[in-house]
Structures are given as structure tokens and as C-alpha cells.
Amino acid sequence: MPPVPQHERSKASMGRTLEAALGLFSSQGFRATSMRQIADAAGLSVGNVYHHFPSKDSIFQALLDQYWERVLDPGLRLNQIFARAAFPDDLEEMAAAIEEVVETFRPYILLIYVDVIEFQGEHIRTFYAGMAGRFEETYAQRFRERRQAGELGDADPMVAVMVATRWFFYFFTVEKCFGAPMHFGMSPEAAVAEFIRLLRHGLLPRPGGPGAAG
């Protein structure tokens, strides 16, 4: 059997290091995790880990970069839904896709909370600072067209789509990452249905609609 090329061995070692660090950081935090623990969990020497990553912080940043790359992948089902820009008609699809993302990337999402607690958001600030611009790029033209066609109400649809996205992420994070199922006092299906009703129709009665005075 021919020897494995050096670059393949290096790639495998980096992958094992990141996988081990993800499990440790997401379960016990950044400062409580040592390079020795990461090396042991990866089945590598400490020197090998330092050969690929100059510091523990560089491993933490690499994991977050890995997460951002994956959640911004155009092939991700959630991003395909965003690209169609059919909001708010696609709220059911959006909720299901966000649930899938939270389920798939649960350890990475926990890293965000580690960063907030231990670093005051130092590593994640840039990603969230650019969120409004990414939604603007995706939705602005379509929302202008729907506004001109009289298909949208007075509320700002750009704010609405960002609220919906963050709302669903928050809800499923609490359900799946914090281990608090039914924290709204109802099943996830019922809660999502209520969120969607509220997002689409609001809370106050509309003139001439059900519940309107007179």
C-alpha cells in the first residue's frame, strides 16, 4: 500500500483537531479547555496540534469560520429559500429549514454563546454586523416590486424577514441546544404555527377584519 502523502496527513490531523476542539469547546467552554486536552481527544501530540494551529484561539476562530462558511453555503436549503425571496409566503419552509440548521450545527451554535460569555462577542461581531447587508442584497429588489404591486402592508418587510429568521433561530436553539423543549408551553409545531400567524397577520385587528370594532 503506497504511503499517504504529507498534505493528506496534515489535512487529516487538522480535521481531527477541529473535531476534538469543537466537542470540548461546546461542552466545557474555551478557557476550561487546554491544548493538551484537544491533542489527547484528537489522538495527536501537542506538538502536532501546534504545528497546524499556533494557538488555542486560532482553533476557536477556525471553527467559527467553518460554521459561517457552511451556513452561508448557497447549496444549504435555508439559503435556497432566502434566494427565492418569497417571504412571507415561505415562512413554513423557512422555519423547517432553520430547525434543520440548528439540529445539524448544534455544537457550532453553542460556540457562539461561549464567545459571548468568554469574549463579549469578539469573534462573532463581524458576522452579525454584516447581517442586514446580506438580507438587503437578497430581498431589497423583490420587496420593492411587491410593495409597488400592493402585496405588502405598511410594516417594513426587511425588518420582518430578519425578525422571523432570528426568531426561529432563537426558538430552535432553546429547544435543541439548551435542552428546554416546549418552553413556549406548546409543541414546536404549535409554537411555529403561532409565530407564523403573528408574523403574517399581526396582533391587532384590521379595519373590517375579524375582531375589528364595529
Buried (B, 14 or more C-beta within 10 A) or exposed (E): EEEEEEEEEEEEBBEBBBBBBBBBBBEEBBEEBEBEBBBBBBEBEBEBBBBBBEEBEEBBBBBBEBBBEBBEEEEBBBBEBBEEBBBBEBBEBBBBBBBBBBEEBBBBBBBBBBBBEBBEBEBBEEBEEEEEEEBEEBBEEBBEEBEEEEEBEEEEBBEBBBEBBEBBBEBBBBBBBEEEEEEBEEEBEEBBBEBBEEBEBEEEEEEEEEEEEE
